[in-house]
């Protein structure tokens, strides 16, 4: 981290310590840093806090802008630097960790690398390495599996996009397989940042053989952190799952406090299901004493416009001796058969 901050300072035109003190003070009291603290963090004597890193990044950005040579936007992205700090803290806290490999830090260090000693730079060489070169450098240092397991989730999405764009199909598959084993919140964050195509592949990997507990955790995480992604996640998660798994999933979510997305699970579970599966689902919910969910499912079944399918469901419910449900569905097809006008008194 210290090396990256020093190189960022160099890219910004090497502002002096006094200039950095002034620039951090201009950001407000929270970000103000004395000269001794700046020198300490730039030389890596102690690990910087998030505020220290962000204050120095902003100061370098402002100095470079005032000099007319603005820094690349990806080197000044606050969200990426926060993720970088989190990865650094995790590496410091884990005694098994060998090296801290922050993505932004590596990009800055690669961008600042000059030609090997004793050689002259090529006249056709670019001032900064291309994205493809940076990616190759990153892959040489870290295996795709390690990137998927260890990088902050927002950075996993960014690396996945670059692997896809560079045509590294095998490395992308390895990264996504490793990333699919992470926490539900990490998976949803990575899927959101990676884009629709890669995010969809990641979610499908997670849901392919995931347990009921994992699926329930994904729904709960989506409810709190990614509600806009929950519907698509649920549709992918319940497709082709056997009825006992669906009942267990709803029961697990109910035990964990419930979720407003249970109705979406019930709705998604009906899509493409045969009449025997639907009748089994309805009676299984009732047998599990989830009567409210069974009533919601019955209402969703009643919305079908396929009369032949409804009649088959009704017949199967009668076979299972669930006459009340059968009568209610029959009333949808022939309202007067069940609901007669009240007799005047």
C-alpha positions in Angstrom: 0.0 0.0 0.0 2.8 2.4 0.9 4.6 1.6 -2.4 1.4 2.3 -4.3 0.8 5.6 -2.5 4.4 6.7 -3.2 4.1 5.9 -6.9 0.7 7.7 -7.1 2.5 10.7 -5.6 5.1 10.4 -8.3 2.5 10.2 -11.0 0.8 13.3 -9.5 4.0 15.4 -9.9 5.7 14.7 -6.6 3.9 17.2 -4.3 6.0 18.0 -1.3 5.0 16.9 2.2 4.0 20.5 3.0 1.8 20.6 -0.1 0.1 17.3 0.9 -0.5 18.7 4.4 -2.3 21.7 2.8 -4.2 19.6 0.4 -5.5 17.2 3.0 -6.6 20.2 5.2 -8.6 21.6 2.3 -10.6 18.4 2.4 -12.0 19.1 5.9 -11.1 18.4 9.4 -11.7 14.6 9.1 -9.2 14.2 6.4 -6.5 16.6 7.6 -3.1 14.9 8.1 0.0 16.3 9.8 3.4 16.1 8.1 4.7 13.3 10.4 1.6 11.1 9.7 1.9 11.6 6.0 5.6 10.7 6.0 4.8 7.6 8.2 2.1 6.2 5.9 4.1 6.9 2.7 7.0 5.0 4.1 5.0 2.1 5.4 6.1 2.3 9.0 2.5 1.6 10.2 -0.6 0.5 8.3 -2.8 3.4 7.2 -6.4 3.8 8.1 -9.0 4.2 5.3 -9.1 7.9 6.0 -5.4 8.3 5.6 -5.4 6.4 2.2 -8.3 8.3 0.8 -7.0 11.7 2.0 -3.6 11.0 0.2 -5.3 9.8 -2.9 -7.5 12.9 -3.1 -4.6 15.1 -2.4 -2.5 13.6 -5.2 -5.6 13.8 -7.5 -6.1 17.5 -6.7 -2.4 18.3 -7.1 -2.2 16.6 -10.5 -5.4 18.3 -11.7 -4.1 21.7 -10.6 -0.9 21.1 -12.6 -2.9 20.2 -15.7 -1.9 16.5 -15.7 -4.9 14.7 -14.2 -4.4 11.2 -12.9 -6.3 8.2 -14.6 -9.7 8.0 -13.0 -9.3 4.3 -12.1 -6.4 5.3 -9.8 -8.6 7.7 -7.9 -11.8 5.7 -7.5 -12.8 6.0 -3.8 -14.7 2.7 -3.8 -11.8 0.7 -5.2 -9.4 2.2 -2.6 -11.9 1.3 0.2 -11.9 -2.3 -1.0 -8.1 -2.1 -1.2 -7.9 -1.1 2.4 -10.2 -3.9 3.4 -8.1 -6.4 1.6 -5.0 -5.0 3.3 -6.6 -5.3 6.8 -7.7 -8.9 6.1 -4.1 -9.8 5.0 -2.7 -8.2 8.2 -5.2 -10.0 10.4 -4.6 -13.4 8.9 -1.3 -15.0 10.0 -1.6 -17.4 7.1 -1.6 -14.6 4.5 1.6 -14.3 2.5 1.3 -11.2 0.4 -1.1 -8.4 0.0 -2.0 -8.0 -3.6 -4.4 -5.1 -4.1 -5.6 -4.6 -7.6 -5.4 -0.8 -7.7 -2.0 -0.9 -6.0 -0.7 -3.4 -8.6 -2.1 -1.3 -11.5 -0.3 1.8 -10.2 3.0 -0.1 -9.7 2.8 -1.6 -13.1 2.0 1.8 -14.7 5.1 3.3 -13.0 7.5 0.5 -14.0 10.2 1.8 -16.4 12.4 -0.2 -18.8 14.9 -2.7 -17.4 18.2 -1.2 -16.2 20.7 -0.6 -19.1 18.1 -0.6 -21.8 16.5 2.3 -23.7 12.8 2.6 -23.9 11.3 1.7 -27.3 10.2 4.7 -29.4 7.0 2.9 -30.1 6.3 1.9 -26.5 3.3 3.4 -24.9 3.8 5.7 -21.9 1.7 3.3 -19.8 1.1 -0.4 -20.2 -2.1 -1.5 -21.8 -4.9 -3.1 -19.9 -4.0 -6.4 -21.4 -0.4 -6.1 -20.2 -1.6 -5.2 -16.7 -3.9 -8.2 -16.7 -1.1 -10.6 -17.8 1.1 -9.2 -15.1 -1.7 -9.8 -12.5 -2.2 -13.4 -13.7 1.5 -14.1 -13.5 1.5 -13.0 -9.8 -1.8 -14.5 -8.7 -3.7 -17.6 -9.8 -7.3 -17.0 -11.0 -8.6 -19.2 -8.1 -6.8 -16.9 -5.6 -8.2 -13.8 -7.3 -11.8 -15.2 -7.0 -11.3 -16.2 -3.3 -9.3 -13.3 -2.0 -10.0 -10.0 -3.9 -12.7 -7.7 -2.5 -16.0 -8.5 -4.4 -16.1 -5.3 -6.4 -12.6 -6.0 -7.7 -13.5 -9.6 -8.6 -16.2 -8.2 -10.9 -13.8 -5.9 -12.6 -11.1 -8.6 -13.1 -13.8 -10.9 -14.5 -14.8 -8.4 -17.1 -11.2 -7.9 -18.2 -10.7 -11.6 -18.5 -13.8 -11.9 -20.6 -12.7 -8.9 -22.8 -9.2 -10.4 -23.2 -10.5 -13.8 -24.2 -9.2 -15.6 -21.2 -12.1 -18.1 -21.0 -10.3 -20.7 -19.0 -9.0 -18.2 -16.4 -12.5 -16.6 -16.2 -14.1 -20.0 -15.5 -11.6 -20.8 -12.7 -12.1 -17.4 -11.2 -15.9 -17.7 -11.2 -15.8 -21.2 -9.7 -13.7 -20.0 -6.8 -15.8 -16.9 -6.3 -19.0 -19.0 -6.2 -18.0 -20.4 -2.9 -17.9 -17.0 -1.1 -20.6 -15.5 1.1 -24.0 -14.7 -0.3 -23.5 -11.0 0.0 -20.1 -11.2 -1.8 -21.7 -13.3 -4.6 -24.4 -10.8 -5.2 -22.0 -7.8 -5.1 -19.7 -9.6 -7.6 -22.6 -10.5 -9.9 -23.8 -6.9 -9.8 -20.4 -5.4 -10.6 -19.5 -8.0 -13.3 -22.4 -7.2 -15.5 -25.4 -9.3 -16.7 -23.6 -12.0 -18.7 -20.8 -12.8 -16.2 -23.1 -12.2 -13.2 -25.6 -14.6 -14.6 -22.9 -17.3 -15.0 -21.7 -16.7 -11.4 -25.2 -17.0 -10.0 -25.9 -20.2 -12.0 -22.7 -21.7 -10.6 -23.8 -20.8 -7.1 -27.3 -22.3 -7.5 -26.3 -25.3 -9.5 -25.8 -27.7 -6.5 -26.3 -25.3 -3.6 -27.9 -26.5 -0.4 -31.3 -25.2 0.9 -29.5 -23.3 3.6 -27.3 -21.5 1.0 -30.3 -20.6 -1.2 -32.1 -19.3 1.9 -29.1 -17.2 2.8 -28.9 -15.8 -0.7 -32.6 -14.8 -0.5 -32.1 -13.1 2.9 -28.9 -11.3 1.7 -30.7 -10.1 -1.4 -33.6 -8.8 0.7 -31.3 -6.6 2.7 -28.6 -5.6 0.3 -29.7 -6.3 -3.3 -33.5 -6.2 -3.4 -33.4 -5.3 -7.1 -31.5 -8.5 -7.8 -33.8 -10.8 -5.7 -36.4 -11.6 -8.3 -34.0 -12.8 -10.9 -32.0 -14.7 -8.3 -35.2 -16.4 -7.0 -36.3 -17.3 -10.6 -32.9 -19.0 -11.3 -32.8 -20.6 -7.9 -36.2 -22.4 -7.9 -36.2 -23.5 -11.5 -36.3 -27.3 -11.8 -35.9 -27.8 -8.0 -38.0 -30.7 -6.7 -41.1 -29.9 -4.6 -39.6 -31.1 -1.2 -36.7 -28.7 -1.7 -39.0 -25.8 -2.3 -41.0 -26.6 0.8 -37.8 -26.9 2.8 -36.6 -23.6 1.4 -39.7 -21.7 2.4 -39.7 -23.4 5.8 -36.0 -22.4 6.4 -36.7 -18.8 5.4 -39.7 -18.7 7.7 -37.6 -20.0 10.6 -35.1 -17.2 9.9 -37.8 -14.5 10.3 -39.5 -14.7 7.0 -39.0 -12.6 3.8 -41.2 -10.5 1.6 -39.9 -12.5 -1.3 -41.6 -15.8 -0.3 -44.5 -14.7 -2.5 -42.1 -14.4 -5.4 -40.7 -17.9 -4.6 -44.2 -19.3 -4.7 -45.0 -17.6 -8.0 -41.7 -18.6 -9.6 -42.2 -22.2 -8.5 -45.4 -22.5 -10.5 -43.7 -21.6 -13.9 -43.6 -24.7 -16.1 -44.8 -27.1 -13.4 -47.2 -29.9 -14.2 -50.5 -30.4 -12.4 -49.2 -33.3 -10.3 -46.3 -31.1 -9.1 -48.5 -28.2 -8.3 -51.0 -30.3 -6.3 -48.1 -31.9 -4.4 -46.6 -28.5 -3.6 -50.0 -27.3 -2.3 -50.6 -30.3 -0.1 -47.0 -30.4 1.1 -47.3 -26.8 2.3 -50.4 -27.6 4.2 -48.9 -30.8 5.7 -45.9 -28.6 6.9 -48.4 -26.4 8.7 -47.7 -23.4 6.4 -51.3 -22.7 5.7 -50.8 -19.0 4.9 -48.3 -19.9 2.2 -50.6 -22.6 0.9 -53.4 -20.1 0.6 -51.2 -17.7 -1.3 -50.2 -20.6 -3.6 -53.8 -21.5 -4.1 -54.6 -17.9 -5.2 -51.7 -17.9 -7.6 -52.9 -21.2 -9.1 -56.4 -19.7 -9.5 -54.9 -17.0 -11.7 -54.1 -19.5 -14.5 -56.2 -19.2 -17.7 -55.5 -22.8 -18.6 -58.8 -24.4 -17.7 -57.7 -27.9 -18.6 -54.7 -27.6 -16.3 -56.9 -26.3 -13.5 -59.3 -29.2 -13.9 -56.4 -31.6 -13.7 -55.2 -29.9 -10.5 -58.7 -30.1 -9.0 -59.0 -33.8 -9.8 -55.6 -34.5 -8.1 -56.6 -32.5 -5.1 -59.7 -34.6 -4.7 -57.6 -37.7 -4.9 -55.5 -36.4 -2.1 -58.7 -35.6 -0.1 -58.2 -31.9 -0.1 -61.8 -31.1 -1.0 -61.8 -27.5 0.3 -59.0 -26.5 -2.0 -60.6 -28.3 -4.9 -64.0 -26.5 -4.3 -62.2 -23.1 -4.2 -60.5 -23.8 -7.6 -63.7 -25.1 -9.0 -65.4 -21.8 -8.1 -62.8 -20.0 -10.2 -63.9 -21.9 -13.3 -67.6 -21.8 -12.5 -68.3 -19.0 -10.0 -72.0 -19.8 -9.7 -71.2 -23.4 -8.8 -69.7 -22.3 -5.5 -70.8 -18.7 -4.9 -74.6 -18.1 -5.1 -76.2 -14.8 -4.5 -77.3 -14.5 -0.8 -81.0 -15.3 -0.2 -82.9 -12.2 0.9 -84.3 -12.3 4.4 
